[in-house]
Amino acid sequence: MYSLPISQLRGIGEKKAAKLKKIGITTFKDVLYDYPSRYVDRRTIGNISEVSDQSLITIKAKVIKIQIKMMNKNRKEIMVLSVMDSFHAGEIVFFSPAYLKNKFIVNSEYFFYGKIEKSGASFKMMHPEFAPTSDKQFLNILPIYHSTLGIFQSELVNIHEQVLHMMQNLIEETLPPSIISLAKLCSLTDALKQIHFPQNEKTLKIARYRLIYEELFTLQLKLIILKNNYHKAKAPIFESGTAIESFIKQLPFRLTNAQSKAFNDILVDVQSGFAMNRLIQGDVGSGKTILAFLCLLLAVENGKQAVLMAPTAIL
């Protein structure tokens, strides 16, 4: 099911599938892991008196009158709804209203969500989202997805809803039960449901925690595997000869115990026959660079080439 093409979904034809491909969505799995970029909270019905002009708000209003008007400039139709909430009269304007003509009934109440333009005691909304007040699902947290030209947010929401519904009993858990229990994580199925359509802030936080934890867990696991594989890589064996001893004797100072121990650890690595993967850590001026030169000399003494890359001119 993960690899099923999105063309299997209702409402997705060849042209729409091509547009979705531009944003990296070609399969059901792509849809599941296409997380919202942000969310819009439509749960609270706002008070127009308490919000500023151009604010996004959810209102509940009764349709008083429905008018179809012609715009003077381009002769295109617009639908103007005269509406009334508990205290304010206003207008809701829709462009290209052909598909909306049967959506509204005079004296019926609807939810509207959009940007409000205030003018004294009245208000206006341009092409808001809407639903009859019987549709309580409208009062939810709405996901907003990264989109492309020709794909509307409502279509993306519908695509994600379809895939989640079809996959809800088929999503495979990716973490061991012991890790889920130890870290007190929710299931992957619940995490994907709540990241796309959260019930509230708490369930969204739980979903995010699960998905972030899994991402970091997977990254650490890959690093461990990479490190183990690196240690298995064959490498030439280096032997410490007279050049190293002579160089150390000619130094105007003696190596500290820590420097000597670090170099001996390096010798153990290069004499193992496997690739070395070592980080030398120390304070500024503690003598790390001289150890780097000893490693360079060790490579040259064994007939190899070496290079020193310094991040600053001071070195």
C-alpha distance (Angstrom), angle and dihedral (degrees) to the residues before:
residue distance angle dihedral
M1 . . .
Y2 3.81 . .
S3 3.80 91.3 .
L4 3.81 96.3 46.6
P5 3.82 111.2 124.6
I6 3.79 117.9 -113.9
S7 3.80 88.2 -120.9
Q8 3.83 84.4 81.4
L9 3.80 88.9 70.0
R10 3.77 124.0 94.9
G11 3.80 111.5 -97.1
I12 3.82 96.7 16.0
G13 3.79 112.9 118.6
E14 3.77 130.7 170.3
K15 3.81 95.7 -83.6
K16 3.80 94.6 47.4
A17 3.81 91.2 46.4
A18 3.82 88.9 54.1
K19 3.81 90.7 52.6
L20 3.81 91.9 48.8
K21 3.80 89.6 50.4
K22 3.82 87.7 64.0
I23 3.81 89.1 66.5
G24 3.80 93.9 43.9
I25 3.80 99.4 -97.5
T26 3.81 114.8 131.2
T27 3.83 105.5 126.5
F28 3.80 140.1 38.9
K29 3.81 88.9 -103.5
D30 3.81 90.7 55.8
V31 3.81 88.8 54.6
L32 3.82 93.6 49.3
Y33 3.80 92.2 52.2
D34 3.80 95.9 40.7
Y35 3.80 95.3 102.6
P36 3.82 122.8 -163.4
S37 3.79 115.0 -95.5
R38 3.82 90.0 -144.6
Y39 3.80 142.8 -19.1
V40 3.78 137.2 -118.6
D41 3.80 116.8 -145.4
R42 3.81 110.3 -144.2
R43 3.81 96.2 162.5
T44 3.80 99.1 102.3
I45 3.80 121.0 67.6
G46 3.79 103.8 -138.7
N47 3.76 133.1 -139.4
I48 3.80 109.4 -123.2
S49 3.82 91.0 -150.1
E50 3.81 91.2 59.7
V51 3.82 100.4 49.4
S52 3.78 129.1 76.8
D53 3.79 125.9 -118.0
Q54 3.85 114.7 -78.1
S55 3.81 91.9 21.1
L56 3.80 121.5 144.4
I57 3.79 108.7 -117.2
T58 3.81 143.6 162.5
I59 3.80 114.1 -131.9
K60 3.80 135.5 178.1
A61 3.79 112.3 -141.0
K62 3.81 140.2 164.7
V63 3.82 119.2 -124.4
I64 3.80 107.8 -123.5
K65 3.81 100.2 173.3
I66 3.82 137.9 3.7
Q67 3.81 120.0 -149.6
I68 3.81 132.2 178.1
K69 3.81 109.4 -152.4
M70 3.78 134.4 -178.8
M71 3.79 119.3 -126.4
N72 3.81 110.5 -129.1
K73 3.80 98.5 -140.4
N74 3.79 102.9 53.0
R75 3.81 101.4 8.5
K76 3.80 91.9 -121.5
E77 3.78 122.1 148.4
I78 3.78 124.3 -111.9
M79 3.79 129.2 -174.4
V80 3.79 116.6 -134.9
L81 3.80 118.8 -166.0
S82 3.77 117.1 -163.7
V83 3.80 103.8 -148.0
M84 3.78 140.1 177.2
D85 3.79 129.1 -156.1
S86 3.81 122.8 -172.3
F87 3.81 94.1 -66.7
H88 3.82 111.3 1.6
A89 3.79 138.5 64.6
G90 3.77 118.6 -145.2
E91 3.79 149.4 148.4
I92 3.79 131.7 -104.3
V93 3.82 112.9 -158.3
F94 3.80 125.9 -160.8
F95 3.80 125.6 -174.4
S96 3.83 121.7 -144.4
P97 3.80 90.2 13.0
A98 3.83 99.8 179.0
Y99 3.81 93.3 111.4
L100 3.83 91.8 45.2
K101 3.79 100.7 54.0
N102 3.80 93.7 99.3
K103 3.80 96.6 36.9
F104 3.81 97.9 84.1
I105 3.80 133.4 57.5
V106 3.80 123.8 -164.7
N107 3.84 113.5 -109.6
S108 3.81 91.6 19.6
E109 3.81 122.9 118.4
Y110 3.80 125.6 -125.6
F111 3.77 140.1 179.3
F112 3.81 115.1 -119.3
Y113 3.80 126.5 -170.0
G114 3.78 123.4 -171.4
K115 3.78 147.7 86.4
I116 3.78 113.1 -42.8
E117 3.80 124.6 -142.9
K118 3.79 110.8 -157.4
S119 3.78 123.8 -153.9
G120 3.78 112.6 174.9
A121 3.80 107.9 -62.1
S122 3.82 93.7 -18.0
F123 3.80 131.2 73.0
K124 3.79 143.3 -163.7
M125 3.81 134.3 -149.8
M126 3.81 122.9 -164.2
H127 3.82 116.6 -145.4
P128 3.83 97.0 -31.1
E129 3.79 126.5 179.6
F130 3.78 111.5 -99.0
A131 3.80 146.2 -179.4
P132 3.81 136.6 172.3
T133 3.79 113.0 -91.9
S134 3.80 89.0 -112.7
D135 3.82 87.4 70.1
K136 3.81 100.6 82.0
Q137 3.82 89.9 172.6
F138 3.80 86.9 75.9
L139 3.80 89.2 71.1
N140 3.78 94.9 72.0
I141 3.79 144.4 103.0
L142 3.79 104.9 -80.3
P143 3.83 120.7 -151.4
I144 3.81 118.5 -133.1
Y145 3.81 115.3 -153.7
H146 3.78 134.0 -162.1
S147 3.79 104.0 -97.6
T148 3.79 142.9 -176.9
L149 3.79 136.0 -140.8
G150 3.79 111.2 -64.2
I151 3.81 97.3 20.3
F152 3.81 117.2 100.0
Q153 3.80 124.9 -151.8
S154 3.80 90.3 -118.7
E155 3.82 88.8 58.3
L156 3.80 92.3 49.6
V157 3.80 91.1 49.3
N158 3.81 89.7 50.3
I159 3.82 91.7 49.3
H160 3.81 92.1 51.7
E161 3.81 91.8 46.0
Q162 3.81 91.3 51.8
V163 3.80 94.7 49.2
L164 3.80 94.0 45.5
H165 3.80 90.6 50.1
M166 3.81 92.8 48.4
M167 3.81 94.0 44.1
Q168 3.82 101.2 38.0
N169 3.83 94.1 107.4
L170 3.80 95.6 33.1
I171 3.81 103.2 56.5
E172 3.79 107.8 118.5
E173 3.81 118.2 -136.2
T174 3.80 109.6 -118.8
L175 3.81 101.2 -167.7
P176 3.82 127.3 67.4
P177 3.84 115.1 -104.4
S178 3.81 89.7 -118.5
I179 3.83 91.6 58.8
I180 3.81 92.4 45.5
S181 3.80 90.4 51.3
L182 3.81 95.2 43.3
A183 3.81 94.3 48.9
K184 3.83 93.2 37.4
L185 3.79 92.8 -125.8
C186 3.78 129.0 168.2
S187 3.80 119.2 -121.8
L188 3.80 119.9 -83.9
T189 3.81 89.5 -115.9
D190 3.81 92.0 56.1
A191 3.81 91.6 43.3
L192 3.81 92.7 54.3
K193 3.81 92.4 45.3
Q194 3.80 93.0 50.6
I195 3.81 96.7 41.5
H196 3.81 88.8 57.1
F197 3.81 100.2 34.5
P198 3.82 110.1 14.7
Q199 3.78 119.2 -167.7
N200 3.79 91.6 -151.0
E201 3.81 143.0 -26.2
K202 3.82 92.5 -78.3
T203 3.81 95.8 55.5
L204 3.81 89.8 44.8
K205 3.82 90.7 52.6
I206 3.82 91.3 49.4
A207 3.82 91.0 49.5
R208 3.80 92.9 48.5
Y209 3.80 91.4 48.7
R210 3.80 91.5 52.4
L211 3.82 94.2 48.7
I212 3.82 94.6 44.0
Y213 3.81 90.8 47.2
E214 3.81 90.8 51.5
E215 3.80 92.0 48.1
L216 3.81 92.5 52.3
F217 3.82 92.3 41.5
T218 3.81 90.7 52.7
L219 3.81 91.3 46.9
Q220 3.81 92.1 52.0
L221 3.80 90.6 46.9
K222 3.80 91.2 52.1
L223 3.81 90.9 49.1
I224 3.82 91.1 51.4
I225 3.81 91.3 49.6
L226 3.81 90.8 46.2
K227 3.80 91.2 49.8
N228 3.81 92.7 48.2
N229 3.79 91.5 48.9
Y230 3.79 90.4 47.5
H231 3.80 91.1 54.9
K232 3.79 88.8 53.9
A233 3.81 92.3 56.9
K234 3.80 111.8 110.3
A235 3.80 118.4 -120.2
P236 3.83 135.6 176.3
I237 3.81 116.3 -89.5
F238 3.81 114.6 -115.6
E239 3.80 123.1 -154.0
S240 3.79 123.9 -158.3
G241 3.80 109.7 -124.7
T242 3.78 141.1 172.7
A243 3.81 94.7 -66.4
I244 3.79 91.3 66.5
E245 3.81 93.1 46.5
S246 3.83 91.7 47.3
F247 3.79 92.6 48.6
I248 3.81 92.8 50.5
K249 3.83 91.7 48.8
Q250 3.82 91.5 52.5
L251 3.79 93.7 53.5
P252 3.83 113.0 111.4
F253 3.82 88.6 -130.4
R254 3.77 139.1 38.0
L255 3.77 121.5 -106.2
T256 3.77 112.2 -108.3
N257 3.79 120.1 -118.1
A258 3.82 89.2 -105.2
Q259 3.82 91.7 51.6
S260 3.81 91.9 48.3
K261 3.81 91.4 49.0
A262 3.82 92.1 48.4
F263 3.82 91.7 50.3
N264 3.81 91.6 47.7
D265 3.83 88.3 52.6
I266 3.81 88.2 52.4
L267 3.82 90.6 50.6
V268 3.81 90.0 53.1
D269 3.82 89.2 53.2
V270 3.81 96.9 47.9
Q271 3.81 92.0 45.8
S272 3.82 93.2 52.6
G273 3.80 96.6 78.7
F274 3.82 91.4 -123.9
A275 3.81 130.4 100.0
M276 3.80 114.6 -86.1
N277 3.79 120.1 -126.1
R278 3.79 106.5 -178.9
L279 3.78 137.3 149.2
I280 3.80 119.5 -158.7
Q281 3.78 110.7 -152.7
G282 3.79 126.9 -169.8
D283 3.79 145.4 132.5
V284 3.80 122.4 -80.3
G285 3.81 108.6 -77.0
S286 3.80 94.5 15.7
G287 3.81 92.8 120.8
K288 3.79 107.0 -98.7
T289 3.81 94.5 138.7
I290 3.81 94.4 59.4
L291 3.80 88.0 56.0
A292 3.79 88.5 53.6
F293 3.82 89.7 53.8
L294 3.80 90.6 49.5
C295 3.81 88.6 54.0
L296 3.81 90.4 50.0
L297 3.77 91.1 50.9
L298 3.80 91.0 46.7
A299 3.82 90.0 56.3
V300 3.82 93.0 47.4
E301 3.81 91.5 47.3
N302 3.80 88.5 56.0
G303 3.80 93.0 51.2
K304 3.80 96.9 -100.1
Q305 3.79 135.1 117.1
A306 3.78 125.8 -114.4
V307 3.78 136.9 -172.5
L308 3.81 132.9 -158.9
M309 3.80 118.1 -149.9
A310 3.81 113.6 -164.8
P311 3.84 119.3 -164.0
T312 3.83 93.3 -154.8
A313 3.80 136.8 36.0
I314 3.83 89.7 -122.2
L315 3.81 91.1 73.3
